[in-house]
Amino acid sequence: MYKKCELQEEKVKLLISLGWTAEPDLVQKTLDMALTKDVRSQDVFYVLAGCSHSVEGRERTWEWMKLNWAPLKEHLHPSLLSRGLQSVFGNFVSEEKAAEIEEFLKSHKLEQGERAMEQALETIRIQARWLKRDGAGAQKWLQTQTFSA
């Protein structure tokens, strides 16, 4: 469907949607497609954002990015790489993950976007502190709520 689509707006929607699955194999296949000639470099961000929407997908996307760091740097303009990283990092919520990312970036320098990465790491740490402080209370409150479609 993606390859047959002619409208770029629809292709972007499809790229995001392909990653929104609970099927690990499909997430992996979508990530692997990101660096092919089928996906424009400026659209790789949408693949990363879609694939990293869930906890499992985010972890898989981060692992994929680390394994494919060299091709990502070669394929993407530095600002697009930074934007892709931000989309993946944005929902991590542990100090351990912030430290892991920070350590990775020390040995895998970005050509630009260092400030954006500092902000992303700060966001992870803020979210980690919030979760530690208020997570149990928020979970308890959510469990008492009734949601309807």
N, C-alpha and C positions, 0 to 999 in steps of 0.2 A: 504494500500500500504506500509506504514512504517513497520508495523509488519511482512509483508511477505518478505520484502527486506532482502537479505543475506549479501550484501556488506556494510561494515561500512561506506565507503565514500559516498555511496548513501543515507544511513540513515541520515548522517549529513546534506546533501543537503536538504533532505526532512524535517528535523527538522527546519532548517532555513526557508524554503519555507512555512511551515504550519503557521508561524507567520506573513508572509507577506500578510495579508488580511485586507480588510476594514470591515470585519464582526466581530463585538465585541464578539459574541458568540463563533466563531471559535478561536479567540485569547484566550479567556478564557479556552476553552477546551484544547487548545495546552499547555497553562500554567499549567493547572491541570494535564496534562499527564507527565509533567517534573519530578514529584516526584514519579512516579510509577516505577514498576520493568521493564517497557518497555523501559525506557530511562536510559542509563548508567550515573552514576554520572558525569563522565568527559564530557558528552555531554549536560548536562543541560545548560551550557553556550550558546550553539547554539540555544536552545529554547528561552532563554532570549534575545539574540541578535536579533533573527528573529522577535520576538513579539514586540520589542521596536523600530522598524524602523520608525514608524510614531508617530506623536504627541499623538494621542489617544492611540496607542498601548504602547507607552512609559509610559504614565500615568497609564494605566491599569496594566502594568507589575510592575511598582513601587508599586502600591497599593497591588498587589498580593504578591510581595516580603515581604512587611511589614506584611501582614496577615499570611504569611507562614514562618516567620523568623525562628522559632524554628525548623520546619522540614527541612528547607534549611540548617541550621547549623549542624543538625544531619546527613543529607544525603550527604553533600558536604565537601570535604577537604577544609580547610580554604583558600588556594590559589585559588581554583576553585570558592569559594563564592566571594572572592575579584574580581576575573576576571569577574564574572557575574554582580556584582554591577557596575563595570567600564563600561561594555557594555550598561547598562541601563542609567547610569548617563551621558555618553559621549555626548549626544545631548540635554540635558536640557540647557536652555538659560536665566534663570532668577535668580536674587539674592534671591528672595523668595524661589525658589526651592533649591538653595544651602543651605540656612539657615534651611529649613525643613529637608533636608538630614543630615546636620551637627547635628541638634538636635536629630534626630533619632539615629544616630550613637553614640551619647554620652551615651545613655541608652541601646544600643544594641552593645556591644563591639565586635570587630573582634579579632580573635586569632592572625591573622597576616594580613598584607596588609594595615596597617595604613598609610604608606607613599603613597601607591597607591590611597587611599581614599582622602588624602590631595591633591594629584595631580588632581584627578577627580573634587574635589570641586573648585580648582583653575581654571581648564578648564571651568567649568560652569560659574564662575564669569568673566573670560576673555570674553567668548562668550556673556554674558549678557551686558558687557560694550560695546563690538563691536556692538551688535544689537541696543543698545540705541544710540550710536554715529552714525552708518552708515546704520542702517536698512532701514530707509525711502529712502535714496539715492539708496541703492541696489535694493529695491523693484521697485522704479521708473525706474531704468536702465533695470531691468529684463522685465518690462512691455513693453519696447520699442524694445526688441529683438524679432527676428523671429527665431523659432526653427523648424527644420524639422527632420523627422525620417529617 
